[in-house]
Amino acid sequence: MKNLLIAFCGLDGSGKTTQLRLLRDWMIANDQVVLATRQPGDEYRNNTRVRNYLDNGVVSNMKAIALLAAADRQNHISEVVTPNLKKGHVLTDRYLYSSFAFFKARDVSVDFVRSINPDVPEPDITVFLDLDPKVTLQRVMSRDGALKFEERDSNFFESVRETFLEVIPKNSLILDAQLPEENIHQTIINKVKELLNNDF
């Protein structure tokens, strides 16, 4: 049975983390070895330059921020994804496609982001939870009680969503994020079973 790399992508508030957790729990219940992780990691998220942009909109060189994200991803793949795929399945909350989408909205080209992210393995399944950007803002505000710099403009998320739909693999599982949670979960399970030849 093949070990799967499964990426969950989508706008903030689309339910990525929830669906990843549900799939992880289902896999564990079915005696599968599975690791849940996320990109980018804390090294990137807590970087002073990254935080200054995300929190305050202050940045001197956006390509430098993209390079920080790429370095974080390369480390994550070599230290977390690759070794754990040898042991079992890996589920990741966000992946390379998020960098394409978010950095394009920040005026960094997809070609540049692709050039600084070589040899990134394509997931066996990319789950894209599609959500109206206006609903994204409502959910984020309800969840966090405040909006980060980028989250204050729905046009930003319009751009992110459009790019996601352009750059995710053609065989991605695109799901309406406003469907009932259990319906989305069952569709994901069905796809996983299909790829594993219904060995569960």
N, C-alpha and C positions, 0 to 999 in steps of 0.2 A: 504494500500500500504506500502510495506516494505521500511524503510530507508536504503540506501546503503552506505557501506564503500568501496570506490574505490581507489586503489593505482596505481600510475603511476611510473614505474620503467624503467631503461635503463641507458646506458652510457651517459656521459655529451655530450650535443649537439644533442641528439636523438630527441628532440622535446617534452619532458615530460611536461614542463611548458606551452608550447603553447597548447598542446592538453588538458591539465587540464583546462586552461582558456577557451578554446572553449566549453568544456563540461559544465563548470560552467555557462557560458553565455547562452547556450542552455537550461539548466535546469531552470534558472531564467526566461527566456522567456516563459517557459512552466509552470510558477507559482509554481515552486518547491522551498522549503527552502533548501539552500545548503551552506556549508562552505568549502572554499578552504584553505588548510594549507600545511605545509611541515615538513619533518623530515630530518635531525636533526634541532633543533631550534637554535636561536641565542646564547643561553647560551652555547651550545656545540661549535658552529662555531667560537665564539669569545674567547673561552678558550685559555689561553696563550700556554699551552702545545700542544693543537690541532693545533693552528696556526703555532707554531714553526715547527711542522712536515709537515703540508700541504704546507707551504711556503718555508721551508728550508731543509726539510728531516731530521730534528734533533728530535730524540725521545729516551728516556732511557728505556721505558717499554711500548710496544705496547698494551699489555693486559690492562694496565691502561687507555689507550685511548679508547679501546673498552668498558671498564666499564663506562667511561664518556658518551659515546654514549648511552649505555643502560640506564643509569640514566635519561638522557635527554628524551629518548623514554618513559620510565615509567611515567614521569611527563606529557609528551605530551598526552599520552593515557588517563590518569586519569583526566587531567585538560581541555583537548580540545576535543579529539576524543569521549570519552564515553558520556559526557554531550550533545555534539552537535548532536550525533546520535539519541538522544531522541527527538530532535527538527526537524531534517531533514537529508539530505544526507551529507556525509563528503568525500571530495576529497583530497588525500594527495600526494604531490610531494615527492617521495621516501618513503620507508617503511623498515621494518625489513630485507627484502631480500637484500637491498643495504648494510646493515652491514655484512650479510653473505658474499656477493661477494667481497666487498672492503677489509674487514679484512682478508679474506682468502688470498687475493693477498698480504697482508702485513704479511703473515706467522702466522696468528692467526686462529685456526681451527674453522670450522663451528660448531662443537660440543660445543666448549667453548662459542662462541657467542650465541648459542641457550640456553646454561645453564644460562646465565646471563640476558636473556630476557624472563622470564616466563610470561605466561598468556597474550601474545600479540594476540589480536583477528585477525583471518584470514579475509582478505578483501572479500567482495562479488564478486568483480571483481579485478583482478590484470592485468593491461595493461602493457605489456613489449614491448617497442619500440626498436627493434633490429637493431643495426647499426654496420657496419664494424669498428673495432677499428681505422683503418687508417683514415677513414672518420671522426671519432670522433675527432682525433687530428687536422684535417684540419678545422673542424667547430669551435672547441674551440679556435684555434689560430686566426681564422677570427673574432670571436665574442669578444675575450678578448684582443687580440694583444700580449699575452704572455702566457706561460705555467707554471702551478704550478709544484712543484717538481715531483709528480707522473706522471703528464701528459707528461713528456719528454720522456717516454719509452712506445712505443706501445705494448710491451710485457705485461706490467702491465694491460692494458685494454683488451688484449686477455684473460688473466687470469680472470679478472672481468666478462667478457661476458660469459665465459665457466661456471663459478660458478652460475651466474644468471640463466642460462638455466637448471642447475641442481637443484636449490633450490626453484624457483618460483612454486606456486601451479600447479598441473597438468591441472587444468581447466583455466589457464591463457590465456588471449587474447594476442597472440604473433603477432606483426605486423611489417612489413618492414618499418623502419623509413625513407627510401628514397622514399617511395611512396608519391604522392601529398598530401599535408596537408589536403585538403578537403576529400579525399578518406579515410584517416585514421580516421578523425573525424566522417564520416558517419558510418564506421564500428563500432566505439565505441558507437555511438548513437543506432545502431541496437541492440547491445548487452544489453545496458541499458534498452531499450524498452522490450526486451525479458524477462529480469529478473523482470521487473515491470508489466509483463502481458499486455504490450501494453496499459497501462492506460493513456498514454499521448494523 
